[in-house]
Amino acid sequence: MQTVKIAETSAKSILKKLASAFDTDYSENYGEAYIEFSNEHGDGIISGINFPSGVGIFRFETQLKENTCLNFHGDLVHPFKFIYVLEGRLDHSFHNEEIVHHIEKDQSVIIGAHSGSGNKIMFPGGMTISVVMLDVDRKKFVDQLTFPLEEMDDIYHRIFADTNAIRTLYHHTQYSLKMSHLIQELRDFTTPGLERVSYHGAKALELLTYMLMLYRDDSKPEDHQNVLRQRDLEKVKQVIFQIDKNIAELGNIISLAQSVEITETKLQEGFQILFNCTVHEYIQRKRMETAMLLLLKTNKTISEIVYEVGLNSRSHFSKIFKEKYGMTPTAVRKKDKV
C-alpha cells in the first residue's frame, strides 16, 4: 500500500503533497489547485480550492494501481470532512482506531477527528473512484457566521462549537437525491476561470447546507423524515408510473404518496428534482398531452376526452388546454380535419 502523509490542511498544500506522491506536476488557476497524472501510479485528476467562508471543495477522479492511503495527521486541528462517494468505494479509519468504515457508492459521511487523532482515507487499487469532499475549517467557519454561535440549533452547535476538536464525529448515511443532483450540476459545469471559482464556491455552500439538513433529518424516526434519499427514488418512480398509466382515475396527491409509503414532502421534492415541477403540475401536463393525442388520433368526442384524462368540467378542460397550447380543443379538432 502506498501511504501519503498529509499534515497540511489547505488545498494548495494538500495538492502539492499529492503531486509529489504521484510524480506529476502541480498547477493553479484562479486559486484552484490541480493535478493530473497517467503513469505507474495509475490515472487521476484531483482538484481543490478553499474559500473565505472556511469551506473547501476537493474532487477526486482516480483509478490507482495499488491501494493508497491518504493519512491526514498532524499538529493542526484538521477540518471536518463531508465526503460523497459517487463511484467506487472508500475506506476510512481514525488514526487512533482500528475500526474501518466502508463508504460505498451513493453514501456520504461527516468526519471530525479529535485533536490527537487524524483521518486515514483509503482508495482501493484497481477501482474507478469518483469522490467530492468538503473540508470545513472549524474556526474560520464559525468566525464568518453573522450570528452568535450560541444561537445555533443544538444539533449543529455540537458540531461547530468544537473548534478545538475535543470530540470525534462520524456520521454515515445515504446521501439525498438533491445532493446527487447538485453534485451532477457541479460535474457538468465546465466554464473556466472566475465563473468556475464562483460556481464552485456557491455549490460548496449549497452542498454543505443539504448535508446538514440530512444530518438533522437522520436524527428523526424514519416515518418523520422529509429529506428525499436515493432509496426513495424507486417510490417516486412508482408514482410516476401510476400517473402515466392511469391518468383517468388518479387519487389526490396524499393518496398517491400513501400508496407507495412515502411522505408528501418527499414526493414533491422528487418531482421538483426530476421534472422541475410539482406533482400537480406534472399531472396537469400529462393530462394535456394525453388530451392532445386523443384529439389528433381518435374520434372520441371532447366530452369523452375530458373523462379520459380524469377531469369533470369541459369548460375547465378547455381553459387549461388553451393556456398550454394557445388554442381550444375544438380548434385543434377542426384544424386536424382540414
N, C-alpha and C positions, 0 to 999 in steps of 0.2 A: 504493500500500500504506500502511495505517495502521501506525505503529510506536509501541508503548507502552514507554518506557524505565523499567525497574524496577531500582533499586539496592537496595531493601529486601529482607529475607528473611522477615519474619514474615507470617503470613496476613492479619492486620489491615491492615498497611501495604500489602501487595500488593493486597488488595481495595479499599482506599481509592483507590489509584492507578488501578485498573481502573474504579471508579465514575466517577472524573473523566474518564477517556478515553472512556467510553461514555455520558457525560451522563446519569447515573442516580443514585439515592440509595443510600447505604451504610447498612447496618443490622447489628446484632449481636444474638445471642440465645444466652445461656449460653456465651459465649466464641467462638461460631461467627460468622465474618464472612460477609456475604451481600449479593449484588446481583442485581437482576432488571431487564431492560430490553426494550422493544419500541419501537424508534424508527428514526431514519435510519441507525443503525449496524447494525441487524438485530435479532435476538431472542436472548436469552440468560439463563441462570440460572447463576451461579457462586458457589461457597461454599468456605470454607477455615477450618481450625482447626489450631492447634498444641497438642501435648500435652507434659507434663513430660518424657517419655521422649526428646524431641528429634525425634519423628516428627510430621509434619503431614500432613493429607489435604485435597486440593482436588478439587472436582468441577466439570466444565465441561459444560454442555448448551447449545450455541450454534448459531446459523445466522447468520453475519455477512455483510454485503452486499459487503464488499471484503476482499481479502487483508489479514490482520492479523498483525503480528509482535510477540510479547512478548519484549522484549530484556532478559534478566536479566544485568546487568553493573554492577559497582560495586567499591568498595574492600573490601567484606566478602567473606569466604570463603563462596561460595554452597553450599547444601546439595546432597547427592546427590539426584537426581530419579529416581524409579521411575515410569514413565509407562505407562499401559494404555489403548489405543485400543479403545473399544467400538463406535464407529460413525464412519464418515468416514475422515479421514486427517490426520496432522500432518506437517510438515516440520521438521527440526532441523538446526542447524549451530552449531559452536562459534564464538565471537566472533572468534577469530584464524585461522579456516579458511574456505575457500570450498566445501568438500565439503558437500553437502546430503544428509541422511539422510531417507528417506521411511518413515514409520511408518504402516502400513496397519491396517485393522480386524483385531482379534484378535491384534495384535502388541504387544509391550512392549519397553521399553528401560530400561537403567540408565545414567544420565548423571552424570558427575562432571567439571566443568570445572576446570582448574587455576587458581591464584590470579590469574594475569594475563589470564585469558580470561573467558568467560561463556557463557550459552546463549541462542540465538535460536530460539524456538518459534513456528512459523508456522501459522496457521489459514487454510486456503484459503477465499476468499469464495464464497458461494452454496452451501455444503455443510453439511449437518447433521452436527455433530460432537459426540460424547459421549466424554469422557475422565475417567479417575480418575488423579490424580497424588499420589504420596507424596513429601514432602520430608523428608530425614533430615539434621538438623543434626549434623555430624560430631562436634564436641566434646561436645555435650550427650549424644548417644547413647553415646559411649564412657564419659563420666563416670558414667552411671547403670548401667553394667554391674556385675554382682555378682562379677566375677572379673577378674584382671589381663588386660590386653589381650594380653600375651604368650602366654596360654594359648589364644587364639583360633586356630582352624584357619587354616593358611597362606592358603587360597583367600579367606577373609574378612578375614584380617589385612591383606592387600594393599589392601583397600578401606578399612577403618575406621581403620587406623593412620595414614592420610594425612589427619590433621586440619588440616594447613596447605595442603592442595590443591596438592601439588607435582606430581602426575601427572594426566593426563587419562584418563578412563574412559568407554568407550562399549561397551555390550553390547546387542545387538539379537536378539530371539528371538520365538518364537510363544508367547504365554502359555498356561499349563497349564489343563486343564479344571477343576481345583479352584479356581484363581484366578478363572476365569469364573463359577463357581458362587458364590464368596464375593462378587464384585462385584454379582451379581444380588441376593443377600441384602441387600447394602448399599443398593441402589437401591429395594428393596421395603419397607425399614423406614421407616415414616412417623410413628412416635410422636415427638412433640416433647419439648423440654426436656431434663432431666437424663438421661432414658433414651436419647435420641438421641446426646447427647455421649458417654455411657458406651459405647454400642454402636459408635459410630464409632471411638472410641479402641481398643476391642478388635479391631475388624475391620482397622484400620490396621496393628496389630502382626501380625495373622494374615496379611494380605496381604504384609507385608514378609518374614515367615518363609517363605512359599511362593515368593516371588520369589528369595530367597537359595537355597532348595532347588533351584529351577530353574536358577539360575546355576551351582551346583555340578554339577547333572546335565548341563548343556550341555558341561561340560569333559570328559565321558566319551565313548567311542565310542558310536555310536547303538545298537548291539546290547546295550550295557550300561546304557542309560538306563532309569530306573524311573519318572520323573515323566510322568504322562499328559498329552499335549498335545492341542490341538484336532485335529491331523491324525490322532490315534489314535482319535478318536471313531467314525469310519466302521468301523474294525476291530471295535470293541466292538459296534456295531450289527449287524455280520455274525454275531457270536457269538450275540447275542440272537435273530436270525432263525433260526439253526441250532437253538437250544433250543426256540423256539416251534413250529417246523415239523417237528422230528424228535425229539420227546421220547422216543420208544421206543428209539432207537438212539444215544444220546449216548455219546461217549467220556468220559474223565476231564477234569478242568479243564486239565491240562497239554496234552493233545491238542487241546482247544478253542482254547487260546491259540496253539499251534503252527500250527493250520490257517489262521490269519489273520496269522501272523508278528508276534505281539505278545507281550511278556513276561507271565508270570502275574501279576506285581505290578501292571502297568498294567491288566490285565484286571480284577483285583479292585478296584482303585481306581475304574475306570469304573463298575462295578456299585454301589459304595458311593455314588458321586456321583449316579447316575441313579435308583437304587432304594432306597438306604439299606440295602443288604443285601449279603451275599457272593454269589458265583456259585452256590455250593452251595444257599444259602437260596432264591435265585431259581428254580433248577431244581426244588427241592422244592415251592415254591409252585405252579409251573406244572404239576407232576405231580398235585398235589391238585386244582387247578382243572379239569384235563382229566378226572381220575377222576370228579369230581362231575358234570360234563357228561355223561359216558358212562353213569353210573348213572341219570341222570334222562331221557336222551334216546334210549338204546338198550336192547336186550335182551341185551347181552353179559353173560356171567357175570362174577362178581367175579374169578375166576382169569384170565379173558381180559383184563379191565381192568388187572389187575396187570401183565401182559405189555405191554399197550398204552402204559402210562406208563413203561416202562423199568425196572421192578423185578422181582425174582425171588421174593421171600418174601411170601406172602399175610399172614402174621402181622405182619411189619414194616410192610407197607402199611396194615393195619387200625389199627395202633398210631399211626402218624403221621397218618393220616386223622382219627382220633378226637381227637388233640391239636389239630388245626386246626379241626374243625367241631363237636366236642363230642358226636359220635355215630359209631357204626361204619358202614362201608359197607352192611352187612346191614340196619341200622336205617333208613338212608336209602332203600334199595330197598323195604323193607316199607311205610314211610310214604308213599312215592310211589304205591304201588299201592292205598292205602286210598281 
